[in-house]
Amino acid sequence: MDEDGYFGDAVAKSYDDDHGGGDPALIERTVKCLKGLTGTGSVLEFAVGTGRIALPLRASGVDVKGIELSKAMVAELRKKETGPPMDVTIGDMTSAQVPGQFSLVFLVFNTIDNLVTQEAQIACFKNAARHLDKGGRFLIETRVPPLQRIPFGETKMAFACSSDHFGVDDYDLVTQRYSSNHVWMKGDQHQHLSIPFRYVWPSELDLMAQLAGLELEYRWADWERSPFTHLSESHISVWRKSEG
Ligand SMILES: C[S@@+](CC[C@H](N)C(=O)[O-])C[C@H]1O[C@@H](n2cnc3c(N)ncnc32)[C@H](O)[C@@H]1O
């Protein structure tokens, strides 16, 4: 692994095509929901990546800044920019500081799981809270751990099996760590990627929020604010810093 973590040059260059999340309707719903939570303040995206969400959010008139570990991912964001460069701090979202206070900090696309210890996930909440105005919000979009789908005693679950992509997750139920293993095939070339993660339950996230001085305001199943139920496969949760 290099200084860009698991999102080095090769992954960054193919990220927008290979890693999903690029559906224009999904991006539109995401931007609309984030904008609705922002008010008149500025927004900070943790792990801004290639700007999949940050760039259209900014194009909609919101002042957006970012933190990102991988210079290679930010280089891809720069290629897509049309206006003045976005203020992106290269650093770790558990500790990097950005000048200013924000009405919304957000972390989407399951990226809380990229922090592979509970301590790092708590530090991420504390760093988000540090950047928030009074009454400001921290939003996370992430999946509900899909453990109900794994038969008792098994650890592996396939999530992709197509002519150009195989994917298998491998879970450790003791540590809550898992690895996501991909192989992409293009012509006679193939690219292999294995990324470590830590899954985290919604209730555990609520405790992390509490430790950071934040309180749950909303939990939805999707960007259209559908109710979260026992069948929801992912959630969008919003915690709020007190006004006091
Ligand atoms: C799944 S991508 C999401 C990118 C973007 N938010 C999006 O929605 O397309 C995960 C991103 O998290 C970044 N990342 C992983 N760990 C990080 C950390 N500790 N601090 C900052 N960024 C991190 C990776 O470099 C990568 O760009």
The ligand as an SDF file (V2000), in Angstrom:
LIG
                    3D

 27 29  0  0  0  0  0  0  0  0999 V2000
  -15.5140    4.6770   -1.7140 C   0  0  0  0  0  0  0  0  0  0  0  0
  -14.4830    6.0860   -1.9820 S   0  0  0  0  0  0  0  0  0  0  0  0
  -15.6740    7.3920   -1.7870 C   0  0  0  0  0  0  0  0  0  0  0  0
  -15.2650    8.6640   -2.4900 C   0  0  0  0  0  0  0  0  0  0  0  0
  -16.3600    9.7150   -2.5740 C   0  0  0  0  0  0  0  0  0  0  0  0
  -16.7860   10.1720   -1.2600 N   0  0  0  0  0  0  0  0  0  0  0  0
  -17.5570    9.1850   -3.3460 C   0  0  0  0  0  0  0  0  0  0  0  0
  -18.6510    9.1640   -2.7800 O   0  0  0  0  0  0  0  0  0  0  0  0
  -17.3910    8.8030   -4.5090 O   0  0  0  0  0  0  0  0  0  0  0  0
  -13.5410    6.1140   -0.4910 C   0  0  0  0  0  0  0  0  0  0  0  0
  -12.5820    7.2980   -0.3940 C   0  0  0  0  0  0  0  0  0  0  0  0
  -12.1650    7.4080    0.9560 O   0  0  0  0  0  0  0  0  0  0  0  0
  -10.8170    7.8370    0.9730 C   0  0  0  0  0  0  0  0  0  0  0  0
  -10.3040    7.5440    2.3070 N   0  0  0  0  0  0  0  0  0  0  0  0
  -10.1210    6.3090    2.8760 C   0  0  0  0  0  0  0  0  0  0  0  0
   -9.6670    6.4400    4.1340 N   0  0  0  0  0  0  0  0  0  0  0  0
   -9.5660    7.7780    4.3750 C   0  0  0  0  0  0  0  0  0  0  0  0
   -9.1510    8.5550    5.5010 C   0  0  0  0  0  0  0  0  0  0  0  0
   -8.7560    7.9640    6.6290 N   0  0  0  0  0  0  0  0  0  0  0  0
   -9.1790    9.8940    5.3930 N   0  0  0  0  0  0  0  0  0  0  0  0
   -9.5570   10.5100    4.2550 C   0  0  0  0  0  0  0  0  0  0  0  0
   -9.9620    9.8300    3.1390 N   0  0  0  0  0  0  0  0  0  0  0  0
   -9.9590    8.4810    3.2140 C   0  0  0  0  0  0  0  0  0  0  0  0
  -10.2060    7.0360   -0.1480 C   0  0  0  0  0  0  0  0  0  0  0  0
   -8.9610    7.5440   -0.5570 O   0  0  0  0  0  0  0  0  0  0  0  0
  -11.3100    7.1630   -1.2060 C   0  0  0  0  0  0  0  0  0  0  0  0
  -11.1290    8.3170   -1.9910 O   0  0  0  0  0  0  0  0  0  0  0  0
  1  2  1  0
  2  3  1  0
  2 10  1  0
  3  4  1  0
  4  5  1  0
  5  6  1  0
  5  7  1  0
  7  8  2  0
  7  9  1  0
 10 11  1  0
 11 12  1  0
 11 26  1  0
 12 13  1  0
 13 14  1  0
 13 24  1  0
 14 15  1  0
 14 23  1  0
 15 16  2  0
 16 17  1  0
 17 18  1  0
 17 23  2  0
 18 19  1  0
 18 20  2  0
 20 21  1  0
 21 22  2  0
 22 23  1  0
 24 25  1  0
 24 26  1  0
 26 27  1  0
M  CHG  2   2   1   9  -1
M  END
$$$$
